[in-house]
Amino acid sequence: AQKLVKRIIDEHAILLMAGEMAFFVFSVVILALIRTGKPIGRRLGMTSIPLPHLLLICAVTIPLAMFCGGLHQILTAVWESLTEGMPIFERFSGMDINETLKPLSEGVPIAALFLMIAVAPAIGEEIVFRGVIGRGLVARYGIVAGVTLTSLAFAAVHIHPAHVLSLLPLAFFIHLVYLTTRSFLAPMLLHLLNNSLAVVILKLSGLLEESAVAGEEAMHPLALVGLG
């Protein structure tokens, strides 16, 4: 039975992941409607992004993603050195989203990866963390405490310690973009662009692996950016 289940998961991983993300987004929208009431767009601030803010968001996407990616590499090395000889921490290795997504770099259309890795999280996670949790925490505890708690919660759902810590700069910046622009579309756009960059790099991973020095393991392409 275990072998059968494993084979089904391996053969239909992309369909299972797509179904999971679709269910996640649908559930989040329904819960947000219940929590905020109608009209949800007005409550969250679904207004157009001013052109200067739009240009700034596009300009900072790559530098911010590269910074988080570099931080992820450093923290991963530190984590691995700290956990050597401590088998209890090895369970976190299977929770690294970079390793989970690596097999999808081959054989999965880029459009499907874009929907699952970029579009779905940009909608679902932003509604949960910036739209519902973040608005509530900022209203109750103020901007500093509210943004800090929301950013910690956003990063924590990515589980792996190195990934969690490396995502904090992105989490803080996304929330500050929301508060500055007063448009919910702004954090969604930044989240979308960040993860879209990860999708492009994921599809180019084959080229990176081919250029790796013989006998050495290639650096995972998603380590170059911070995947939120």
GROMACS elastic network, one bead per residue, 0.5 to 0.9 nm:
[ bonds ]
;  ai    aj funct       b0    kb
    1     4     6  0.50577   500
    1     5     6  0.61669   500
    1     6     6  0.85283   500
    2     5     6  0.51730   500
    2     6     6  0.60716   500
    2     7     6  0.85395   500
    3     6     6  0.50635   500
    3     7     6  0.60730   500
    3     8     6  0.86059   500
    4     7     6  0.51153   500
    4     8     6  0.62133   500
    4     9     6  0.86347   500
    5     8     6  0.51284   500
    5     9     6  0.61912   500
    5    10     6  0.85920   500
    6     9     6  0.51010   500
    6    10     6  0.60785   500
    6    11     6  0.85455   500
    7    10     6  0.50600   500
    7    11     6  0.60033   500
    7    12     6  0.84155   500
    8    11     6  0.52145   500
    8    12     6  0.59341   500
    8    13     6  0.78830   500
    9    12     6  0.53285   500
    9    13     6  0.52163   500
    9    14     6  0.88902   500
    9    16     6  0.75682   500
   10    13     6  0.53383   500
   10    14     6  0.87233   500
   11    14     6  0.81841   500
   12    15     6  0.53494   500
   12    16     6  0.61862   500
   12    17     6  0.85972   500
   13    16     6  0.51348   500
   13    17     6  0.60402   500
   13    18     6  0.85046   500
   13   104     6  0.89643   500
   14    17     6  0.51301   500
   14    18     6  0.60667   500
   14    19     6  0.85543   500
   14   104     6  0.78152   500
   14   108     6  0.76775   500
   14   112     6  0.86551   500
   15    18     6  0.50471   500
   15    19     6  0.60767   500
   15    20     6  0.84896   500
   16    19     6  0.51142   500
   16    20     6  0.60785   500
   16    21     6  0.86696   500
   17    20     6  0.50124   500
   17    21     6  0.62077   500
   17    22     6  0.85688   500
   17   116     6  0.75844   500
   18    21     6  0.52491   500
   18    22     6  0.61271   500
   18    23     6  0.85745   500
   18   112     6  0.81558   500
   18   115     6  0.83747   500
   18   116     6  0.62002   500
   19    22     6  0.51077   500
   19    23     6  0.60800   500
   19    24     6  0.84606   500
   20    23     6  0.52041   500
   20    24     6  0.60837   500
   20    25     6  0.87670   500
   21    25     6  0.62158   500
   21    26     6  0.85359   500
   21   115     6  0.89294   500
   21   116     6  0.63629   500
   21   117     6  0.88369   500
   21   120     6  0.62504   500
   21   121     6  0.80069   500
   21   124     6  0.86753   500
   22    25     6  0.53344   500
   22    26     6  0.61367   500
   22    27     6  0.85157   500
   22   116     6  0.83220   500
   22   120     6  0.73091   500
   23    26     6  0.51247   500
   23    27     6  0.59471   500
   23    28     6  0.84384   500
   24    27     6  0.52345   500
   24    28     6  0.60864   500
   24    29     6  0.86682   500
   24   120     6  0.81377   500
   24   121     6  0.89754   500
   24   124     6  0.68428   500
   25    28     6  0.51152   500
   25    29     6  0.62026   500
   25    30     6  0.86796   500
   25   120     6  0.63506   500
   25   121     6  0.79565   500
   25   123     6  0.69297   500
   25   125     6  0.83462   500
   26    29     6  0.53253   500
   26    30     6  0.63288   500
   26    31     6  0.87032   500
   26   124     6  0.82044   500
   27    30     6  0.51960   500
   27    31     6  0.60980   500
   27    32     6  0.84568   500
   27   124     6  0.86649   500
   28    31     6  0.51519   500
   28    32     6  0.59506   500
   28    33     6  0.85082   500
   28   123     6  0.88787   500
   28   124     6  0.59679   500
   28   125     6  0.83216   500
   28   127     6  0.70835   500
   28   128     6  0.67925   500
   29    32     6  0.50726   500
   29    33     6  0.61650   500
   29    34     6  0.86928   500
   29   123     6  0.88585   500
   29   124     6  0.74337   500
   29   127     6  0.74968   500
   29   128     6  0.88206   500
   30    33     6  0.51310   500
   30    34     6  0.63668   500
   30    35     6  0.86757   500
   31    34     6  0.50294   500
   31    35     6  0.60189   500
   31    36     6  0.84848   500
   32    36     6  0.57540   500
   32    37     6  0.75146   500
   32    40     6  0.74383   500
   32   127     6  0.72043   500
   32   128     6  0.75805   500
   32   131     6  0.81915   500
   32   132     6  0.69052   500
   33    36     6  0.54919   500
   33    37     6  0.50498   500
   33    38     6  0.62939   500
   33    39     6  0.79054   500
   33    40     6  0.60978   500
   34    37     6  0.54649   500
   34    38     6  0.81868   500
   35   132     6  0.77124   500
   36    39     6  0.81350   500
   36    40     6  0.63773   500
   36    43     6  0.68977   500
   36    44     6  0.84315   500
   36   132     6  0.75704   500
   37    40     6  0.61954   500
   37    43     6  0.80531   500
   38    41     6  0.78999   500
   38    42     6  0.81048   500
   38    43     6  0.77614   500
   39    42     6  0.56610   500
   39    43     6  0.65238   500
   39    44     6  0.89121   500
   40    43     6  0.50864   500
   40    44     6  0.60958   500
   40    45     6  0.83570   500
   40    46     6  0.84644   500
   41    44     6  0.53687   500
   41    45     6  0.58860   500
   41    47     6  0.82148   500
   41   184     6  0.85659   500
   42    45     6  0.50855   500
   42    46     6  0.60190   500
   42    47     6  0.80742   500
   43    46     6  0.79501   500
   43   131     6  0.86345   500
   44    47     6  0.89643   500
   44   127     6  0.83069   500
   44   130     6  0.87879   500
   44   131     6  0.57860   500
   44   132     6  0.82419   500
   44   135     6  0.85411   500
   44   182     6  0.88714   500
   44   183     6  0.78141   500
   44   184     6  0.60333   500
   45    48     6  0.89788   500
   45   131     6  0.88352   500
   45   182     6  0.64239   500
   45   183     6  0.50560   500
   45   184     6  0.51365   500
   45   185     6  0.78237   500
   46   182     6  0.87152   500
   46   183     6  0.57365   500
   46   184     6  0.52574   500
   46   185     6  0.59954   500
   47   182     6  0.79012   500
   47   183     6  0.51922   500
   47   184     6  0.69937   500
   47   185     6  0.69033   500
   48   183     6  0.66479   500
   48   184     6  0.87487   500
   48   185     6  0.70944   500
   48   186     6  0.84255   500
   49    52     6  0.83880   500
   49    53     6  0.64914   500
   49    54     6  0.60104   500
   49   181     6  0.70724   500
   49   182     6  0.86415   500
   49   183     6  0.62849   500
   49   184     6  0.87422   500
   49   185     6  0.69067   500
   49   186     6  0.63465   500
   50    53     6  0.53885   500
   50    54     6  0.61359   500
   50    55     6  0.87763   500
   50   181     6  0.77925   500
   51    55     6  0.61542   500
   51    56     6  0.85473   500
   52    55     6  0.52341   500
   52    56     6  0.61950   500
   52    57     6  0.86820   500
   53    56     6  0.50233   500
   53    57     6  0.61206   500
   53    58     6  0.86581   500
   53   177     6  0.87150   500
   53   181     6  0.70726   500
   53   186     6  0.81571   500
   54    57     6  0.52259   500
   54    58     6  0.63687   500
   54    59     6  0.86570   500
   54   186     6  0.75687   500
   54   189     6  0.88296   500
   55    58     6  0.51959   500
   55    59     6  0.61103   500
   55    60     6  0.87788   500
   56    60     6  0.62118   500
   56    61     6  0.86302   500
   57    60     6  0.54553   500
   57    61     6  0.62349   500
   57   177     6  0.83306   500
   57   186     6  0.77443   500
   57   187     6  0.88881   500
   57   189     6  0.79352   500
   57   190     6  0.62333   500
   57   193     6  0.89664   500
   58    61     6  0.54917   500
   58    62     6  0.80155   500
   58   189     6  0.87441   500
   58   190     6  0.75099   500
   58   193     6  0.77582   500
   59    62     6  0.71169   500
   59    63     6  0.79298   500
   60    63     6  0.54986   500
   60    64     6  0.58446   500
   60    65     6  0.83480   500
   60   190     6  0.88310   500
   61    64     6  0.53709   500
   61    65     6  0.60414   500
   61    66     6  0.85868   500
   61   190     6  0.67127   500
   61   191     6  0.88110   500
   61   193     6  0.66582   500
   61   194     6  0.60121   500
   61   197     6  0.86899   500
   62    65     6  0.50783   500
   62    66     6  0.60248   500
   62    67     6  0.84836   500
   62   193     6  0.86414   500
   62   194     6  0.73389   500
   62   197     6  0.78171   500
   62   225     6  0.82967   500
   63    66     6  0.51484   500
   63    67     6  0.60669   500
   63    68     6  0.86744   500
   64    67     6  0.51021   500
   64    68     6  0.62848   500
   64    69     6  0.85181   500
   64   169     6  0.80840   500
   64   170     6  0.69684   500
   64   173     6  0.88933   500
   64   194     6  0.83598   500
   64   225     6  0.83099   500
   64   226     6  0.81092   500
   65    68     6  0.52400   500
   65    69     6  0.60603   500
   65    70     6  0.86405   500
   65   170     6  0.76792   500
   65   194     6  0.62436   500
   65   195     6  0.88271   500
   65   197     6  0.82218   500
   65   198     6  0.87182   500
   65   224     6  0.77835   500
   65   226     6  0.50930   500
   65   227     6  0.78196   500
   66    70     6  0.60658   500
   66    71     6  0.84761   500
   66   223     6  0.89339   500
   66   224     6  0.59731   500
   66   226     6  0.69079   500
   67    70     6  0.51895   500
   67    71     6  0.61829   500
   67    72     6  0.85579   500
   67   166     6  0.87387   500
   67   169     6  0.86331   500
   67   224     6  0.85360   500
   67   225     6  0.73127   500
   67   226     6  0.76862   500
   68    72     6  0.60448   500
   68    73     6  0.87442   500
   68   166     6  0.53920   500
   68   167     6  0.62777   500
   68   168     6  0.83513   500
   68   169     6  0.69877   500
   68   170     6  0.70977   500
   68   223     6  0.88533   500
   68   224     6  0.80992   500
   68   225     6  0.59972   500
   68   227     6  0.84104   500
   69    73     6  0.64120   500
   69    74     6  0.88524   500
   69   166     6  0.72788   500
   69   167     6  0.87368   500
   69   222     6  0.76498   500
   69   223     6  0.53192   500
   69   227     6  0.80845   500
   70    73     6  0.52029   500
   70    74     6  0.64740   500
   70    75     6  0.87207   500
   70   166     6  0.83903   500
   70   223     6  0.73290   500
   70   224     6  0.64252   500
   70   225     6  0.72698   500
   70   226     6  0.82795   500
   71    74     6  0.52133   500
   71    75     6  0.61197   500
   71    76     6  0.84538   500
   71   162     6  0.85364   500
   71   165     6  0.83416   500
   71   166     6  0.54699   500
   71   167     6  0.87075   500
   71   226     6  0.84915   500
   72    75     6  0.51575   500
   72    76     6  0.58933   500
   72    77     6  0.85637   500
   72   162     6  0.59505   500
   72   163     6  0.61156   500
   72   164     6  0.88393   500
   72   165     6  0.77356   500
   72   166     6  0.50176   500
   72   167     6  0.80919   500
   72   223     6  0.66065   500
   72   224     6  0.82824   500
   72   225     6  0.81705   500
   72   226     6  0.72289   500
   73    76     6  0.51493   500
   73    77     6  0.63212   500
   73    78     6  0.87001   500
   73   162     6  0.81878   500
   73   166     6  0.87276   500
   73   223     6  0.62672   500
   73   224     6  0.79850   500
   74    77     6  0.53059   500
   74    78     6  0.63010   500
   74    79     6  0.86555   500
   74   162     6  0.84385   500
   75    79     6  0.59394   500
   75    80     6  0.84856   500
   75   161     6  0.83052   500
   75   162     6  0.50963   500
   75   163     6  0.80305   500
   75   165     6  0.77835   500
   75   166     6  0.73605   500
   76    79     6  0.50341   500
   76    80     6  0.60957   500
   76    81     6  0.85727   500
   76   161     6  0.83244   500
   76   162     6  0.52526   500
   76   163     6  0.79091   500
   77    80     6  0.52128   500
   77    81     6  0.62318   500
   77    82     6  0.86373   500
   77   162     6  0.87389   500
   78    81     6  0.52080   500
   78    82     6  0.61796   500
   78    83     6  0.86925   500
   78   162     6  0.84451   500
   79    82     6  0.50991   500
   79    83     6  0.61489   500
   79    84     6  0.86912   500
   79   161     6  0.77359   500
   79   162     6  0.67398   500
   80    83     6  0.52344   500
   80    84     6  0.62079   500
   81    84     6  0.55270   500
   82    85     6  0.85630   500
   82    86     6  0.82878   500
   83    86     6  0.51376   500
   83    87     6  0.75086   500
   83    88     6  0.84589   500
   83    89     6  0.62523   500
   83    90     6  0.76127   500
   84    87     6  0.77079   500
   84    89     6  0.88190   500
   84    90     6  0.89499   500
   85    88     6  0.89888   500
   86    89     6  0.60410   500
   86    90     6  0.73722   500
   87    90     6  0.51758   500
   87    91     6  0.78634   500
   88    91     6  0.66546   500
   88    92     6  0.88018   500
   89    92     6  0.58850   500
   89    93     6  0.78310   500
   90    93     6  0.54284   500
   90    94     6  0.77700   500
   91    94     6  0.59128   500
   91    95     6  0.72698   500
   92    95     6  0.50626   500
   92    96     6  0.68959   500
   92   159     6  0.77739   500
   92   160     6  0.57756   500
   92   161     6  0.78804   500
   93    96     6  0.57466   500
   93    99     6  0.85093   500
   93   160     6  0.75062   500
   94    97     6  0.82227   500
   94    99     6  0.75951   500
   94   100     6  0.77770   500
   94   160     6  0.87219   500
   95    98     6  0.87492   500
   95    99     6  0.80503   500
   95   100     6  0.76490   500
   95   158     6  0.81991   500
   95   159     6  0.66478   500
   95   160     6  0.58148   500
   96    99     6  0.55725   500
   96   100     6  0.65090   500
   96   101     6  0.89753   500
   96   158     6  0.81085   500
   96   159     6  0.77251   500
   96   160     6  0.56358   500
   96   162     6  0.87906   500
   96   163     6  0.74720   500
   97   101     6  0.61064   500
   97   102     6  0.84620   500
   97   158     6  0.76228   500
   97   159     6  0.89050   500
   97   160     6  0.80696   500
   97   163     6  0.83731   500
   97   227     6  0.85077   500
   98   101     6  0.53706   500
   98   102     6  0.61070   500
   98   220     6  0.75304   500
   98   221     6  0.85451   500
   98   222     6  0.60690   500
   98   223     6  0.74009   500
   98   227     6  0.83050   500
   99   102     6  0.51452   500
   99   103     6  0.77554   500
   99   220     6  0.82002   500
   99   222     6  0.89930   500
  100   103     6  0.70083   500
  100   104     6  0.82051   500
  101   104     6  0.54036   500
  101   105     6  0.72085   500
  101   202     6  0.82744   500
  101   222     6  0.88922   500
  102   105     6  0.56983   500
  102   106     6  0.84061   500
  102   202     6  0.73358   500
  102   205     6  0.85707   500
  102   220     6  0.79127   500
  102   221     6  0.86986   500
  102   222     6  0.83765   500
  103   106     6  0.64474   500
  103   107     6  0.86752   500
  104   107     6  0.67706   500
  104   108     6  0.58277   500
  104   109     6  0.89938   500
  104   113     6  0.79774   500
  104   202     6  0.82228   500
  104   203     6  0.85029   500
  105   108     6  0.65516   500
  105   109     6  0.87287   500
  105   110     6  0.86132   500
  105   113     6  0.86538   500
  105   199     6  0.86065   500
  105   202     6  0.55774   500
  105   203     6  0.51300   500
  105   204     6  0.78998   500
  105   205     6  0.69328   500
  105   206     6  0.78371   500
  106   109     6  0.82936   500
  106   203     6  0.72786   500
  106   205     6  0.89379   500
  106   206     6  0.81225   500
  108   111     6  0.84006   500
  108   112     6  0.68120   500
  108   113     6  0.69657   500
  109   112     6  0.54090   500
  109   113     6  0.65462   500
  109   114     6  0.87089   500
  110   113     6  0.50049   500
  110   114     6  0.59762   500
  110   115     6  0.86389   500
  110   199     6  0.73680   500
  110   200     6  0.79000   500
  110   203     6  0.71742   500
  111   114     6  0.50019   500
  111   115     6  0.63258   500
  111   116     6  0.87648   500
  112   115     6  0.52187   500
  112   116     6  0.62667   500
  112   117     6  0.84458   500
  113   116     6  0.51819   500
  113   117     6  0.56301   500
  113   118     6  0.75187   500
  113   196     6  0.88736   500
  113   199     6  0.65118   500
  114   117     6  0.54783   500
  114   118     6  0.51291   500
  114   119     6  0.63673   500
  114   120     6  0.86098   500
  114   195     6  0.81542   500
  114   196     6  0.63386   500
  114   199     6  0.62995   500
  114   200     6  0.86938   500
  115   118     6  0.57338   500
  115   120     6  0.60186   500
  115   121     6  0.88158   500
  116   119     6  0.62455   500
  116   120     6  0.54706   500
  116   121     6  0.74177   500
  117   120     6  0.64872   500
  117   121     6  0.64518   500
  117   122     6  0.85240   500
  117   192     6  0.87630   500
  117   195     6  0.63701   500
  117   196     6  0.74616   500
  117   198     6  0.83145   500
  117   199     6  0.70565   500
  117   227     6  0.87633   500
  117   228     6  0.89085   500
  118   121     6  0.58362   500
  118   122     6  0.60327   500
  118   123     6  0.87441   500
  118   191     6  0.74959   500
  118   192     6  0.51416   500
  118   193     6  0.75161   500
  118   194     6  0.78211   500
  118   196     6  0.53207   500
  118   197     6  0.87261   500
  118   198     6  0.83662   500
  118   199     6  0.75150   500
  118   228     6  0.88325   500
  119   122     6  0.51839   500
  119   123     6  0.62832   500
  119   124     6  0.85362   500
  119   188     6  0.88584   500
  119   191     6  0.86810   500
  119   192     6  0.60412   500
  119   195     6  0.82675   500
  119   196     6  0.82657   500
  120   123     6  0.53470   500
  120   124     6  0.58505   500
  120   125     6  0.79430   500
  120   192     6  0.87788   500
  121   124     6  0.50883   500
  121   125     6  0.51191   500
  121   126     6  0.72863   500
  121   188     6  0.88611   500
  121   191     6  0.78071   500
  121   192     6  0.77807   500
  121   195     6  0.84618   500
  121   228     6  0.77844   500
  122   125     6  0.59170   500
  122   126     6  0.57917   500
  122   127     6  0.83635   500
  122   187     6  0.81151   500
  122   188     6  0.51352   500
  122   189     6  0.73543   500
  122   190     6  0.82673   500
  122   191     6  0.52704   500
  122   192     6  0.51973   500
  122   193     6  0.89120   500
  122   195     6  0.81811   500
  122   228     6  0.86908   500
  123   126     6  0.55287   500
  123   127     6  0.61939   500
  123   128     6  0.87551   500
  123   188     6  0.63892   500
  123   191     6  0.87409   500
  123   192     6  0.84039   500
  124   127     6  0.53518   500
  124   128     6  0.63244   500
  124   129     6  0.87059   500
  125   128     6  0.50947   500
  125   129     6  0.59049   500
  125   130     6  0.78265   500
  125   131     6  0.88363   500
  125   154     6  0.79738   500
  125   188     6  0.88759   500
  126   129     6  0.53128   500
  126   130     6  0.51560   500
  126   131     6  0.61630   500
  126   132     6  0.85539   500
  126   184     6  0.83633   500
  126   187     6  0.71402   500
  126   188     6  0.62276   500
  126   191     6  0.80711   500
  127   130     6  0.58763   500
  127   132     6  0.61687   500
  127   133     6  0.84365   500
  127   184     6  0.87054   500
  127   188     6  0.87392   500
  128   131     6  0.57249   500
  128   132     6  0.52412   500
  128   133     6  0.60528   500
  128   134     6  0.79779   500
  129   132     6  0.59273   500
  129   134     6  0.53642   500
  129   135     6  0.82576   500
  129   150     6  0.63156   500
  129   151     6  0.80273   500
  129   153     6  0.77752   500
  129   154     6  0.64014   500
  129   175     6  0.89501   500
  130   133     6  0.61494   500
  130   135     6  0.63229   500
  130   147     6  0.89147   500
  130   150     6  0.74142   500
  130   151     6  0.89419   500
  130   174     6  0.85031   500
  130   175     6  0.65308   500
  130   178     6  0.76735   500
  130   184     6  0.82014   500
  130   187     6  0.81169   500
  131   134     6  0.60523   500
  131   135     6  0.58715   500
  131   136     6  0.84954   500
  131   184     6  0.75245   500
  132   135     6  0.54840   500
  132   136     6  0.62601   500
  132   137     6  0.87255   500
  133   136     6  0.52842   500
  133   137     6  0.61542   500
  133   138     6  0.85934   500
  133   146     6  0.89719   500
  133   150     6  0.67356   500
  134   137     6  0.51769   500
  134   138     6  0.59856   500
  134   139     6  0.83572   500
  134   146     6  0.64556   500
  134   147     6  0.67078   500
  134   149     6  0.81030   500
  134   150     6  0.53716   500
  134   151     6  0.84392   500
  134   175     6  0.80747   500
  135   138     6  0.53313   500
  135   139     6  0.60447   500
  135   140     6  0.85999   500
  135   146     6  0.79727   500
  136   139     6  0.51888   500
  136   140     6  0.61762   500
  136   141     6  0.85335   500
  136   146     6  0.79390   500
  137   140     6  0.51084   500
  137   141     6  0.57428   500
  137   142     6  0.72630   500
  137   143     6  0.82713   500
  137   145     6  0.76843   500
  137   147     6  0.75591   500
  137   149     6  0.74860   500
  137   150     6  0.72592   500
  138   141     6  0.53868   500
  138   143     6  0.50659   500
  138   144     6  0.77628   500
  138   145     6  0.70741   500
  138   147     6  0.65019   500
  138   149     6  0.89900   500
  138   150     6  0.86209   500
  139   142     6  0.58679   500
  139   143     6  0.77541   500
  139   146     6  0.75320   500
  140   146     6  0.75379   500
  141   144     6  0.78924   500
  141   145     6  0.57684   500
  141   146     6  0.55770   500
  142   145     6  0.58146   500
  142   146     6  0.55732   500
  142   147     6  0.81646   500
  143   146     6  0.51056   500
  143   147     6  0.57286   500
  143   148     6  0.82251   500
  143   179     6  0.88992   500
  144   147     6  0.54871   500
  144   148     6  0.61044   500
  144   149     6  0.86345   500
  145   148     6  0.50917   500
  145   149     6  0.60292   500
  145   150     6  0.84530   500
  146   149     6  0.53355   500
  146   150     6  0.60825   500
  146   151     6  0.84910   500
  147   150     6  0.51468   500
  147   151     6  0.59509   500
  147   152     6  0.85054   500
  147   171     6  0.88052   500
  147   172     6  0.67769   500
  147   175     6  0.65632   500
  147   176     6  0.78049   500
  148   151     6  0.51959   500
  148   152     6  0.61518   500
  148   153     6  0.86261   500
  148   171     6  0.89604   500
  148   172     6  0.71703   500
  149   152     6  0.51556   500
  149   153     6  0.61987   500
  149   154     6  0.86421   500
  150   153     6  0.51167   500
  150   154     6  0.61307   500
  150   155     6  0.86429   500
  150   171     6  0.81696   500
  150   172     6  0.84461   500
  150   175     6  0.83091   500
  151   154     6  0.50420   500
  151   155     6  0.61479   500
  151   156     6  0.84407   500
  151   167     6  0.87147   500
  151   168     6  0.63473   500
  151   169     6  0.86080   500
  151   170     6  0.85531   500
  151   172     6  0.56611   500
  151   174     6  0.88233   500
  151   175     6  0.76003   500
  152   155     6  0.52371   500
  152   156     6  0.59413   500
  152   157     6  0.88695   500
  152   164     6  0.82816   500
  152   165     6  0.87932   500
  152   168     6  0.68764   500
  152   171     6  0.78507   500
  152   172     6  0.87691   500
  153   156     6  0.50482   500
  153   157     6  0.65843   500
  154   157     6  0.58409   500
  154   158     6  0.76590   500
  154   164     6  0.85079   500
  154   167     6  0.84916   500
  154   168     6  0.82643   500
  154   171     6  0.67642   500
  154   228     6  0.86447   500
  155   158     6  0.57677   500
  155   159     6  0.77700   500
  155   163     6  0.77325   500
  155   165     6  0.70341   500
  155   166     6  0.83101   500
  155   167     6  0.57198   500
  155   168     6  0.60497   500
  155   170     6  0.89702   500
  155   171     6  0.68952   500
  155   228     6  0.79379   500
  156   159     6  0.55228   500
  156   160     6  0.81687   500
  156   161     6  0.81878   500
  156   163     6  0.87209   500
  156   164     6  0.54923   500
  156   165     6  0.83394   500
  157   160     6  0.86847   500
  157   164     6  0.77033   500
  158   161     6  0.82420   500
  158   163     6  0.65682   500
  158   164     6  0.58158   500
  158   167     6  0.87159   500
  158   228     6  0.79282   500
  159   162     6  0.86618   500
  159   163     6  0.72352   500
  159   164     6  0.62653   500
  160   163     6  0.52608   500
  160   164     6  0.59788   500
  160   165     6  0.87409   500
  161   164     6  0.50242   500
  161   165     6  0.62552   500
  161   166     6  0.85362   500
  162   165     6  0.54610   500
  162   166     6  0.61254   500
  162   167     6  0.86508   500
  163   166     6  0.51864   500
  163   167     6  0.61589   500
  163   168     6  0.89681   500
  163   226     6  0.80030   500
  163   227     6  0.84030   500
  163   228     6  0.89863   500
  164   167     6  0.54335   500
  164   168     6  0.68362   500
  165   168     6  0.55329   500
  165   169     6  0.83458   500
  166   169     6  0.69449   500
  166   170     6  0.80849   500
  166   226     6  0.70377   500
  167   170     6  0.53088   500
  167   171     6  0.61018   500
  167   172     6  0.87232   500
  167   226     6  0.63093   500
  167   227     6  0.76294   500
  167   228     6  0.67440   500
  168   172     6  0.61113   500
  168   173     6  0.85008   500
  169   172     6  0.52834   500
  169   173     6  0.61326   500
  169   174     6  0.85909   500
  170   173     6  0.51483   500
  170   174     6  0.60369   500
  170   175     6  0.86387   500
  170   191     6  0.87272   500
  170   226     6  0.77199   500
  170   228     6  0.78203   500
  171   174     6  0.52755   500
  171   175     6  0.63842   500
  171   176     6  0.87157   500
  171   228     6  0.82013   500
  172   175     6  0.53382   500
  172   176     6  0.62103   500
  172   177     6  0.86619   500
  173   176     6  0.50425   500
  173   177     6  0.61061   500
  173   178     6  0.86599   500
  173   187     6  0.87775   500
  174   177     6  0.51162   500
  174   178     6  0.64178   500
  174   179     6  0.89121   500
  174   186     6  0.82430   500
  174   187     6  0.52434   500
  174   188     6  0.83947   500
  174   190     6  0.68965   500
  174   191     6  0.73579   500
  175   178     6  0.50199   500
  175   179     6  0.63709   500
  175   180     6  0.86046   500
  175   187     6  0.68664   500
  176   179     6  0.50849   500
  176   180     6  0.59595   500
  176   181     6  0.84707   500
  176   187     6  0.86089   500
  177   180     6  0.51035   500
  177   181     6  0.59449   500
  177   182     6  0.79813   500
  177   183     6  0.84968   500
  177   186     6  0.65922   500
  177   187     6  0.60834   500
  177   190     6  0.85737   500
  178   181     6  0.55516   500
  178   182     6  0.55435   500
  178   183     6  0.60451   500
  178   184     6  0.60283   500
  178   185     6  0.81638   500
  178   186     6  0.61606   500
  178   187     6  0.55317   500
  178   188     6  0.88876   500
  179   182     6  0.52549   500
  179   183     6  0.78456   500
  179   184     6  0.88564   500
  180   183     6  0.82081   500
  181   184     6  0.81037   500
  181   186     6  0.69439   500
  182   185     6  0.89083   500
  182   186     6  0.81823   500
  183   186     6  0.56103   500
  183   187     6  0.78555   500
  184   187     6  0.60144   500
  184   188     6  0.66313   500
  184   189     6  0.88310   500
  185   188     6  0.50534   500
  185   189     6  0.59684   500
  185   190     6  0.86634   500
  186   189     6  0.51212   500
  186   190     6  0.62998   500
  186   191     6  0.86179   500
  187   190     6  0.50771   500
  187   191     6  0.60139   500
  187   192     6  0.83585   500
  188   191     6  0.51504   500
  188   192     6  0.59624   500
  188   193     6  0.85808   500
  189   193     6  0.60474   500
  189   194     6  0.84832   500
  190   193     6  0.51914   500
  190   194     6  0.60909   500
  190   195     6  0.86404   500
  191   194     6  0.51951   500
  191   195     6  0.62462   500
  191   196     6  0.84271   500
  191   228     6  0.71270   500
  192   195     6  0.53896   500
  192   196     6  0.58992   500
  192   197     6  0.85767   500
  193   197     6  0.61771   500
  193   198     6  0.87312   500
  194   197     6  0.53393   500
  194   198     6  0.66773   500
  194   225     6  0.80143   500
  194   226     6  0.75197   500
  194   227     6  0.69914   500
  194   228     6  0.75284   500
  195   199     6  0.63234   500
  195   200     6  0.88033   500
  195   225     6  0.86465   500
  195   226     6  0.80178   500
  195   227     6  0.57282   500
  195   228     6  0.65499   500
  196   200     6  0.63710   500
  196   201     6  0.86799   500
  197   200     6  0.51940   500
  197   201     6  0.62812   500
  197   202     6  0.85268   500
  197   225     6  0.77733   500
  197   227     6  0.88005   500
  198   201     6  0.51111   500
  198   202     6  0.59548   500
  198   203     6  0.86644   500
  198   221     6  0.82267   500
  198   222     6  0.60497   500
  198   224     6  0.82795   500
  198   225     6  0.63891   500
  198   226     6  0.77418   500
  198   227     6  0.63973   500
  199   203     6  0.63090   500
  199   204     6  0.86769   500
  199   222     6  0.84374   500
  200   203     6  0.52872   500
  200   204     6  0.63616   500
  200   205     6  0.87825   500
  201   205     6  0.61699   500
  201   221     6  0.60222   500
  201   222     6  0.66261   500
  201   224     6  0.82134   500
  201   225     6  0.85885   500
  202   205     6  0.51315   500
  202   206     6  0.83144   500
  202   220     6  0.86768   500
  202   221     6  0.60443   500
  202   222     6  0.62711   500
  203   206     6  0.71192   500
  203   207     6  0.87710   500
  203   221     6  0.89860   500
  204   207     6  0.55665   500
  204   208     6  0.67710   500
  204   221     6  0.78764   500
  205   208     6  0.50110   500
  205   209     6  0.61594   500
  205   210     6  0.86140   500
  205   220     6  0.74824   500
  205   221     6  0.56124   500
  205   222     6  0.84361   500
  206   209     6  0.51382   500
  206   210     6  0.62193   500
  206   211     6  0.87080   500
  207   210     6  0.51581   500
  207   211     6  0.63211   500
  207   212     6  0.88322   500
  208   211     6  0.51883   500
  208   212     6  0.63998   500
  208   218     6  0.72007   500
  208   219     6  0.80628   500
  208   220     6  0.84644   500
  208   221     6  0.72463   500
  209   212     6  0.51806   500
  209   213     6  0.86878   500
  209   217     6  0.81453   500
  209   218     6  0.53964   500
  209   219     6  0.77920   500
  209   220     6  0.83648   500
  209   221     6  0.87293   500
  210   213     6  0.82810   500
  210   214     6  0.89598   500
  210   218     6  0.84387   500
  211   214     6  0.86120   500
  211   218     6  0.82891   500
  212   215     6  0.84407   500
  212   216     6  0.68414   500
  212   217     6  0.71819   500
  212   218     6  0.53657   500
  212   219     6  0.81644   500
  213   216     6  0.56024   500
  213   217     6  0.78810   500
  213   218     6  0.77367   500
  214   217     6  0.81782   500
  217   220     6  0.88158   500
  218   221     6  0.84475   500
  219   222     6  0.86303   500
  219   223     6  0.72733   500
  219   224     6  0.87676   500
  220   223     6  0.55557   500
  220   224     6  0.77871   500
  221   224     6  0.56918   500
  221   225     6  0.80019   500
  222   225     6  0.56684   500
  222   226     6  0.74292   500
  222   227     6  0.72836   500
  223   226     6  0.71305   500
  223   227     6  0.85410   500
